[in-house]
Amino acid sequence: MTSVRQWTLLTVMGLGALIMPRPVQSHHTHPQTLSSADQGQMEHHKHNRQLEISATQAPPTVDLVVHPDQVKGWNLELQVTNFEFAPTQVNASSKLTEGHAHLYINGKKATRLYGDWYYLADLPPGANTLKVTLNGNGHESLVYRGQPISDTEVIQVAPQP
């Protein structure tokens, strides 16, 4: 039987990790009117902040599990502990145990994730690094003991014939 898939999954290797630092405040003041460039710069700083999980608290964890889809692509599953996805609280005050995830593909942020599952249709041939980070409602990276709370998987995609 021949496969109708246009790719071949060769390997999936997990590289899990936990992480944490202190909240970092921006050194910029907010002008009364903002240009789109200013807004982009502020958004960049907002996403670079970190929210530290206390060493006395059970930290959130995330495990990225990649399931090849039976037709095409991959189904990404985020298995989390001590963390709740809170899509209706995005941009609200952050809590240490709720928020959303960010998905990075080959080092570039691809999207926010507001739940346990995400369908990924295509990846280029070669090694592709998928990374998810847990983030507070205010988009701060959740960190524990100096390390971001994240997980990474590498998916090897064979070139098309």
C-alpha positions as CSV (number, residue, x, y, z in Angstrom):
1,M,0.0,0.0,0.0
2,T,1.4,3.4,-0.9
3,S,1.2,6.4,1.3
4,V,-0.7,9.5,0.3
5,R,1.4,11.6,2.6
6,Q,3.8,14.0,1.1
7,W,6.2,13.7,3.9
8,T,7.8,11.0,6.0
9,L,8.3,11.2,9.8
10,L,11.7,9.9,10.5
11,T,12.3,10.6,14.2
12,V,10.7,12.4,17.1
13,M,13.1,13.2,20.0
14,G,12.0,14.9,23.2
15,L,14.1,17.5,25.0
16,G,12.0,18.6,27.9
17,A,12.9,21.3,30.3
18,L,11.7,23.5,33.3
19,I,12.5,27.2,33.8
20,M,12.3,30.6,36.0
21,P,13.6,34.2,36.7
22,R,12.2,37.4,38.2
23,P,9.8,39.8,36.6
24,V,11.7,42.2,34.4
25,Q,10.3,45.7,34.1
26,S,10.7,47.7,30.9
27,H,12.9,50.8,31.1
28,H,10.6,52.6,28.6
29,T,7.9,55.0,29.6
30,H,4.6,55.0,27.7
31,P,4.1,58.0,25.5
32,Q,0.6,59.5,25.2
33,T,0.4,58.6,21.5
34,L,2.0,55.5,20.1
35,S,3.1,54.9,16.5
36,S,2.7,51.4,15.2
37,A,6.5,51.0,15.5
38,D,6.3,52.1,19.2
39,Q,3.5,49.6,19.8
40,G,5.5,46.8,18.2
41,Q,8.5,47.7,20.3
42,M,6.3,47.7,23.5
43,E,4.8,44.4,22.5
44,H,8.4,43.0,22.0
45,H,9.4,44.1,25.5
46,K,6.1,42.7,27.0
47,H,6.9,39.3,25.6
48,N,10.5,39.4,27.0
49,R,9.4,39.7,30.6
50,Q,9.6,36.7,32.9
51,L,7.4,35.7,35.8
52,E,9.2,33.7,38.5
53,I,7.6,30.6,40.2
54,S,8.5,30.5,43.8
55,A,10.8,27.6,44.9
56,T,8.2,26.8,47.6
57,Q,5.4,26.3,45.0
58,A,4.9,23.3,42.8
59,P,5.9,24.7,39.3
60,P,3.8,24.3,36.2
61,T,5.2,21.8,33.7
62,V,4.6,21.2,30.0
63,D,5.3,18.1,27.9
64,L,5.0,18.5,24.1
65,V,3.8,15.3,22.5
66,V,3.9,15.1,18.7
67,H,1.4,12.7,17.1
68,P,1.7,12.2,13.3
69,D,-1.7,12.8,11.7
70,Q,-3.1,9.8,9.8
71,V,-3.7,12.0,6.7
72,K,-1.2,14.8,6.8
73,G,0.8,16.9,9.3
74,W,1.0,16.5,13.0
75,N,-1.3,16.8,16.0
76,L,0.5,18.6,18.9
77,E,-0.6,17.7,22.4
78,L,0.4,19.8,25.4
79,Q,0.3,17.9,28.6
80,V,0.4,20.4,31.5
81,T,0.4,20.1,35.3
82,N,-0.2,22.9,37.8
83,F,-1.4,25.1,34.9
84,E,-4.7,26.0,33.4
85,F,-5.3,27.5,29.9
86,A,-7.2,30.8,30.3
87,P,-8.0,32.2,26.8
88,T,-10.6,34.6,28.2
89,Q,-7.9,36.1,30.5
90,V,-5.3,37.0,27.9
91,N,-3.9,40.5,28.5
92,A,-5.3,40.4,32.1
93,S,-3.3,40.3,35.3
94,S,-1.0,37.3,35.3
95,K,-1.3,34.4,37.7
96,L,1.5,31.8,38.2
97,T,-0.8,28.9,37.3
98,E,-2.8,30.1,34.3
99,G,-2.3,31.6,30.9
100,H,-1.4,30.3,27.4
101,A,1.5,28.7,25.5
102,H,3.6,30.1,22.7
103,L,4.6,27.7,19.8
104,Y,8.0,28.3,18.2
105,I,8.9,26.6,14.9
106,N,12.7,26.6,14.1
107,G,13.2,29.5,16.5
108,K,10.3,31.7,15.2
109,K,7.1,32.3,17.1
110,A,4.3,30.7,15.1
111,T,1.3,31.2,17.3
112,R,-0.3,31.3,20.8
113,L,-1.9,28.1,22.1
114,Y,-5.0,28.3,24.3
115,G,-5.6,24.6,24.8
116,D,-4.1,21.2,24.9
117,W,-4.2,20.4,21.2
118,Y,-3.0,22.1,18.0
119,Y,-2.9,20.8,14.4
120,L,0.2,21.6,12.4
121,A,-0.2,21.0,8.7
122,D,3.2,21.4,7.1
123,L,6.9,21.6,8.0
124,P,9.8,22.0,5.6
125,P,12.1,19.0,4.8
126,G,14.9,18.4,7.3
127,A,15.1,18.8,11.1
128,N,12.4,21.0,12.5
129,T,12.6,22.2,16.1
130,L,9.2,22.7,17.8
131,K,9.2,24.5,21.2
132,V,6.4,25.5,23.5
133,T,6.7,27.8,26.4
134,L,4.1,28.5,29.2
135,N,3.2,32.1,29.5
136,G,1.2,34.2,31.9
137,N,-1.9,36.1,30.9
138,G,0.3,39.2,30.4
139,H,2.5,37.1,28.0
140,E,5.4,36.8,30.5
141,S,7.4,33.7,30.2
142,L,6.9,31.5,33.3
143,V,10.2,30.5,34.7
144,Y,11.4,28.2,37.5
145,R,14.9,28.2,39.0
146,G,16.3,30.3,36.2
147,Q,14.8,28.2,33.4
148,P,11.7,28.9,31.2
149,I,9.0,26.4,31.6
150,S,9.1,24.8,28.1
151,D,9.5,21.6,26.1
152,T,11.1,21.0,22.8
153,E,10.7,18.3,20.1
154,V,12.6,17.8,16.9
155,I,10.8,16.4,13.9
156,Q,12.8,15.1,11.0
157,V,10.9,15.5,7.7
158,A,12.2,13.6,4.6
159,P,12.4,15.5,1.4
160,Q,9.7,14.9,-1.1
161,P,10.7,12.6,-4.0
